[in-house]
Amino acid sequence: MTPEDHRHYGPWTKEELHKAEATACQFLEENSARIAETMQAKVKFLQDLIERLSLKEIGFQDRLEYFARASEIARLIQADADGFFDLASQPMVARILGTVPLDQA
């Protein structure tokens, strides 16, 4: 299977879906501390930027730079969360959808 084929779970057997779900679960359990640390570091940097925005003595250009950085960090946090959610949920969702009769889908 190519990486693109892995996104389409229709041809997967129940065993393959269960294995994919178990693998995703194991990955998240084994890496949860590192994932949290990485996301917390981004949140900390975002908090620092937001605190800087409240300072009256910063100039217009600096304020714009802080907004741009905050936006970038927020997108990175969202991308991380979306990626890990997709990793964990898609095999389970595919397995659930596989149990729904075609006339109800």
Secondary structure in CASP SS format (residue, H / E / C, confidence):
PFRMAT SS
TARGET T0000
AUTHOR 0000-0000-0000
METHOD secondary structure of the structure
MODEL  1
M C 1.00
T C 1.00
P C 1.00
E C 1.00
D H 1.00
H H 1.00
R H 1.00
H C 1.00
Y C 1.00
G C 1.00
P C 1.00
W C 1.00
T C 1.00
K H 1.00
E H 1.00
E H 1.00
L H 1.00
H H 1.00
K H 1.00
A H 1.00
E H 1.00
A H 1.00
T H 1.00
A H 1.00
C H 1.00
Q H 1.00
F H 1.00
L H 1.00
E H 1.00
E H 1.00
N H 1.00
S H 1.00
A H 1.00
R H 1.00
I H 1.00
A H 1.00
E H 1.00
T H 1.00
M H 1.00
Q H 1.00
A H 1.00
K H 1.00
V H 1.00
K H 1.00
F H 1.00
L H 1.00
Q H 1.00
D H 1.00
L H 1.00
I H 1.00
E H 1.00
R H 1.00
L H 1.00
S C 1.00
L C 1.00
K C 1.00
E C 1.00
I C 1.00
G C 1.00
F H 1.00
Q H 1.00
D H 1.00
R H 1.00
L H 1.00
E H 1.00
Y H 1.00
F H 1.00
A H 1.00
R H 1.00
A H 1.00
S H 1.00
E H 1.00
I H 1.00
A H 1.00
R H 1.00
L H 1.00
I H 1.00
Q H 1.00
A H 1.00
D H 1.00
A H 1.00
D H 1.00
G H 1.00
F H 1.00
F H 1.00
D H 1.00
L H 1.00
A H 1.00
S H 1.00
Q H 1.00
P H 1.00
M H 1.00
V H 1.00
A H 1.00
R H 1.00
I H 1.00
L H 1.00
G H 1.00
T C 1.00
V C 1.00
P C 1.00
L H 1.00
D H 1.00
Q H 1.00
A C 1.00
END
